[in-house]
Structures are given as C-alpha cells and as structure tokens.
Amino acid sequence: MREQILIKNVNLLDVKEGVLRENLDILIEDQIIKEVGKLYFADKENVKTIDCSGKFALPGLFECHSHLSVLTNQPEKDREEILEECGIAGGSLSEVLEKQVLKKFVEKGITQVRDCGGPIETLRGLKDKISSREYMGPELFYSGPVLEKSPLRAEQMNQRWPGWSVAVDTLQDAENIIQQISKEDAALVKTFSKFDFDVLKHLLDKTREFNLPVTHDPGPTFFHSIPVDVAIDLGIRCIEHGKSPWYIVLKDGLKSEHDKLFDSSPENKEAFINRMFDLGVDSISATKLKSLGNRMLENQVYFCPTLHVFKRYSEHPEEFNPDELDKFRKRFEILLKIGGVITKEFIRQGIKILVGQDGYNPLFTFDEMQLLKELDLSEWEIIKGATLHPAQWLGVDHKFGSVSPGKSANILILNKNPLEDIVNLKTTHMVLKDGKIVFKG
Ligand SMILES: [Zn+2]
C-alpha cells in the first residue's frame, strides 16, 4: 500500500505566482506531491494527517554556492570548530563531520544544494550516501572541479583536496573534462580565473551538447583573462560573486588605464589595484553597470552575489591571509560594498538572483538572505532565489523549486510568515524530504 501524508490547513507560498494561498492541503504520496488544494476525503487508514493550521509551507530551499567537499579531510581541531560554527550542539568528533553537517542542512529546510567546486569523487560519494540513506542530507547538484587554465590559481586547494581544480589548456582537455564530469553526474560546470578564449568557447559548445549550465568566476578582482561581458557573450549562464563585474563597470578613464597595464609589471598592476580599492564605489560607472545588467537580462544570465563570504573575510581576514590582516580586512570590506552596489543595481533591473554563501555552513545561507534584504531584494525574490530560480537554472524545475503536483515532496513548514520578515525562514516547524518527515520542531 502506498504511504500518504496529508498536510492540512497550511498557508502555501506559491513561488511561481508570487502569491500566498491561504488554508490549503497538500497530499503527498510516497516521495511525490500528489495534490495541492482544498482536499476533502474521508480519513483513510493509510493517510497520516498533519494539521498545520496557522503555519506556512514553501518548497525546500536551495543553497546555491556551497563547497561541501571541504568537510572531508579536516583535522580534529578544525572539525570541532566547524561543528560549533554550524550550530551543531553536542556534535560528536568521532562521528563523521560531513554526516552531521549535511543533516543540519536538511533540518534547516535546505533540501537541495548547488555545489560550485570540489573533487568530484568526494561529491559523488556524498550523493551516493544520501541517496542510499546512509546519510540524511540535501539533494546535491555539483560541478565537481573548477576548470581553469594552468598554472592553476586554485593549486593550493588541490594539495588538501586533490581534484579541486583541473587544468583545461587545450580543446582536447575541454572535451575530455566535460565528458568525464558528465559521467560522474555533474549538474553544472564551474569556470574559474584564466582561460584561452578558443578553449573556453569550445568548452561551452561541449557543455551545451551535454546540457550542463555553466557558471563563471573570473577569479582575481582585476586583470581578468575572460571578463564577465566576454563570458556572457560566449554563453555562460551565471556569474558568481558580487564583485566579479567590477572591472567591466570601471569609469572610462580607469578602464582604459587598466587595459594598458595588462602586460605591465606586477608592481604597476598592484599600484593600480591599490588605487581602485582607495576609490572604492567611486570607481564605478552607473551607466556601464546599467548596460552590463541589460546584457545579462537579454542573455538570461543569473547572478549569485555570495555577499556573506566577503563579510566573513572582512571580519576574519586571518582565514585568508595571516600576514597582512589590516590590508585584507579593508579590502574585503570594500569588496562587500562594491558587490552590494552592483547587486543592488541588478536587483533593480530584475536580474534573477541566486542565494549562495560560498561555504559549507547551513546557517550562512540565512545570513546571505539578510544581506540581500538589506539591498532591497524583496522577501518574495529572496525566496525565489533559493527555490524556483535555482531549480530553473539547473533545469530541474520539473522536480524541484515549487510545491506543485508531480514534484519531489521536499517541503519546509514554518511557524511564522517569511513574507513579513525573511528572518522567519528560521522558524522551522517541520521539514519533509522525499516525502519523509526529517525534522519536527
Ligand atoms: Zn566558491
């Protein structure tokens, strides 16, 4: 006999229509949402009825820029710190760290994750453990390695997590890696830092063949080998990090100065960079920012600002560079401001924003939402940026991203209305993943 759950009398956030539908019922059969509406039928023996009067239901959330493979290979000291940081009270050092943190994601209502870089074997292993129910964790959509031209900028990550970054120097490399990660169940591609134009173009052709959306991080703050406007024209579908477009939107004189320095000495480049950090938001041309936004809209490119990571580094620059704390603290503060100005304009223009933290801590996803709220992104758009938009971006909106018949029963039920205050997304009452109650407050 099929197992059915009936959620009664809940207020449903219809993310597709952007309306709150009051006092509805949701019928779940096995792992799937079967019906949504006002459902009247006599109690059957095999239906478990849950009254959710006064509660609010929405699709399980996506975290859109994680690096979950960081959770493996952590020394004991760091494991202890991570448990505490993730709010895992009474966490056990002898139990596997990744198992405890993945469970926490689900308990917070984050039932899907878009992972933007890490060894693909590790991520595949996590996905297998989750689907075999050895671990309780979110549905994983991962890119596997970040792809870049050698010498690898992310080489130091490879030393600790081999396979984090893979060199793509030739057309053949591009073909091989896309075939390989596709076999390993990659759901997206992450391009990073340097690329030869022809190689990136070929790589993007290949990704279309394999139906893999590509997201791009141009790497360093200036002197990009593939600036974001070029990447957009080549067909990338998303830009990571609020500060990434900074170079493209520099005021005219500054941009031509930058371009002239491209083959100059590291000292000259550093002097220019210092000057840009001193100028901060004054270096940005509002006109150029607007026109970049238009280009993104025309090409349906999404934006994942990951503002929280810049805030975190500005508060803890020692994670990044222990030698020059003050310089880095200041720089991250400025990057947060720059990212804020750029994100705010993109929000105004109606570009689809994704909620991502650039880390592995389920609590930070909610901090990112708060930062987006401060930039005037509406509660609806924040919620869409963690539900409908990532599902559409990944091409999995037939299964995820809204509470509708036929979709996976990944549902977050809250005590308070998140449309009144986004912080209410933390008032978890119940979480269902694949039709099973995985958390009850
Ligand atoms: Zn990242």
Residues whose N, C-alpha, C, O or C-beta is under 5 A from the ligand:
A	BS01	ZN	C116 D358
